[in-house]
Amino acid sequence: MTPETAYRTEEFQVNVGPQHPSTHGVFRMVLTMDGERVVDCEPHIGFLHRSMEKMAENRLYIQFLPMADRIDYLSSIFCTVAHCEAVEQLMEIDVPARAKYLRTIMMELCRIASHSIFFGVFALDLGAVTPFLYGFRERELTMDLLEMTTGQRMTFNYCRFGGVADDLPDSFFPTVEKFVKVFPARLDDYDRILNENEIFVARTKNVGTVEASRAINYGWTGPNLRASGVDFDLRRNRPYEAYGELGYEPVVLQNGDCYDRYRARILEMRSSHELIKKCVEGLPEGPVQAEKISKFPKVPAGEVYVRVASPRGDYGLYLLSEGADKPYRYKLRTPSFNNLSMIREMLLGVYLADIVPIFGSLDVILPDVDR
Amino acid sequence: MGVIARLPVYWEKLPGGGLVTTSVEKVLNWSRASSIWYMIFGLACCAIEMMAAGASRYDFDRYGMMFRATPRQSDMMFISGTITLKMAPRIRRLWEQLAEPRYVVAMGSCAISGGGFFYDAYSVLKGIDKIIPVDVYVPGCPPRPEALMHGCLKLQEKIKREGLVEAFGDFKEGQAEAERLAGRWILDRLAQR
């Protein structure tokens, strides 16, 4: 027997998902393996296809508003902001400054909630349980603030056409002050527990590296793109709501591996914390709702494309109106779908154990992929 | 005595010791109800609240509830989210893989009835009880962790009331047969796709 034939191995198939704790929902991969190496990967999506776009065409604009919260439930307020902005742009409504600031505060709180879940779940996938408890502890802090303002814990339904549903309650300010004070120390905890952890670093550094050109080609956005060294963030490059006045500098890292994608999110939590601080300090007085806006608007005919920087990337909404009280076409460009589209190419040739950090570091959320 | 006091037993003191009387049923039910291990299986929005209920602030561990990653080690399954027609046969299979006695908690309005939002979606199953029997329904969109805990306490009460036979699948299946047969056509039709 020659050495070639002696060590020849047979390829075999491994099925991952749709029920698998590290696929973050219902995602299925059929992997062709050669020993420990991935030879081919066939991703299957659509297990959570809830026909959001089609249903938007059958509902009044105001009826779809709470449903937009459920498109990406970890960052639900971004979806409603995009929905409201699209309608506002077509109807040429001027949103009061205070409403813009309130939206910005809520969006940044929601971003922290989303990233702290990422922190917990990503570490849990790699076998660390303590960060999971840490992440959810900080999420509850933001949930308290969001709940006292919006009345809901996850799906807020806070935005309205031309403003927001309600002003901040009085109890918000002492609570947010406490949150602003305590949060940086909690982030230091995060850094201490994982940054230098040998197992964590070994499993994420130089794993799943994506260079800038490839990330751009696949339409990556958000922290994933910035971890690959591309300096682009909607909040600075095309400011919306109150971001233009706040002056925001995005976090850009260079390596593009799983570790940098994780670090990009942790650092983004720090800058979100800064933004919240600035917003609360510079919160303008005034109404929170533009006057004389119909609750059941007939949106003038036209088309609009709105982009919002959600925690997962650029959330785009293309709205085509024919002058009725329902949209004619409601097309979503969700960041998770584009971020996930590279999964096959990223997994080719890696070890089986590296699949979990690579998939986890993309921070996709399946209803955002499947709509 | 501290432990004994919480056990479902009758303790009679005798000179030089004591006598404990109970029934197998009560002890079994007590131990089942106090250590419900649930499968970590998230479908949609409710899964996050399920995770939150298991994490720091709400802490399911207090009720002896631990999450397991596989149905083979679990007693209970949260149906946490929207069930699409593509996912429905797989959930049925997961339920079949749960070790008996097995329990199902339908969490949120999607799992209960297809939801306040997805009632006219072409791709959504209108309620999980069309394909598997459900023990407790927890309404909400999504339910708060407190509501979920209340549902789990209700499940504990239900387990404590059960007879020895009732806990097992055949009996439950018989009980839920009418509803299941009514929903059987969905699975049949999905299998043909």
HADDOCK unambig.tbl for C-alpha pairs under 7 A between the chains (distance, minus, plus):
assign (segid A and resid 19 and name CA) (segid B and resid 41 and name CA) 6.60 0.50 0.50
assign (segid A and resid 21 and name CA) (segid B and resid 40 and name CA) 6.73 0.50 0.50
assign (segid A and resid 21 and name CA) (segid B and resid 41 and name CA) 6.86 0.50 0.50
assign (segid A and resid 21 and name CA) (segid B and resid 69 and name CA) 6.17 0.50 0.50
assign (segid A and resid 25 and name CA) (segid B and resid 42 and name CA) 5.36 0.50 0.50
assign (segid A and resid 25 and name CA) (segid B and resid 43 and name CA) 5.49 0.50 0.50
assign (segid A and resid 25 and name CA) (segid B and resid 44 and name CA) 6.91 0.50 0.50
assign (segid A and resid 26 and name CA) (segid B and resid 43 and name CA) 6.38 0.50 0.50
assign (segid A and resid 47 and name CA) (segid B and resid 84 and name CA) 6.45 0.50 0.50
assign (segid A and resid 47 and name CA) (segid B and resid 86 and name CA) 5.67 0.50 0.50
assign (segid A and resid 47 and name CA) (segid B and resid 87 and name CA) 5.49 0.50 0.50
assign (segid A and resid 48 and name CA) (segid B and resid 84 and name CA) 5.95 0.50 0.50
assign (segid A and resid 49 and name CA) (segid B and resid 84 and name CA) 6.77 0.50 0.50
assign (segid A and resid 49 and name CA) (segid B and resid 123 and name CA) 6.83 0.50 0.50
assign (segid A and resid 50 and name CA) (segid B and resid 84 and name CA) 6.93 0.50 0.50
assign (segid A and resid 50 and name CA) (segid B and resid 121 and name CA) 6.60 0.50 0.50
assign (segid A and resid 50 and name CA) (segid B and resid 123 and name CA) 5.92 0.50 0.50
assign (segid A and resid 50 and name CA) (segid B and resid 124 and name CA) 6.27 0.50 0.50
assign (segid A and resid 51 and name CA) (segid B and resid 121 and name CA) 6.17 0.50 0.50
assign (segid A and resid 51 and name CA) (segid B and resid 123 and name CA) 6.65 0.50 0.50
assign (segid A and resid 55 and name CA) (segid B and resid 121 and name CA) 6.81 0.50 0.50
assign (segid A and resid 67 and name CA) (segid B and resid 117 and name CA) 6.74 0.50 0.50
assign (segid A and resid 73 and name CA) (segid B and resid 45 and name CA) 5.72 0.50 0.50
assign (segid A and resid 133 and name CA) (segid B and resid 55 and name CA) 5.59 0.50 0.50
assign (segid A and resid 133 and name CA) (segid B and resid 56 and name CA) 5.15 0.50 0.50
assign (segid A and resid 136 and name CA) (segid B and resid 52 and name CA) 6.59 0.50 0.50
assign (segid A and resid 136 and name CA) (segid B and resid 55 and name CA) 6.28 0.50 0.50
assign (segid A and resid 136 and name CA) (segid B and resid 56 and name CA) 6.16 0.50 0.50
assign (segid A and resid 137 and name CA) (segid B and resid 56 and name CA) 5.66 0.50 0.50
assign (segid A and resid 137 and name CA) (segid B and resid 57 and name CA) 6.59 0.50 0.50
assign (segid A and resid 367 and name CA) (segid B and resid 44 and name CA) 6.98 0.50 0.50
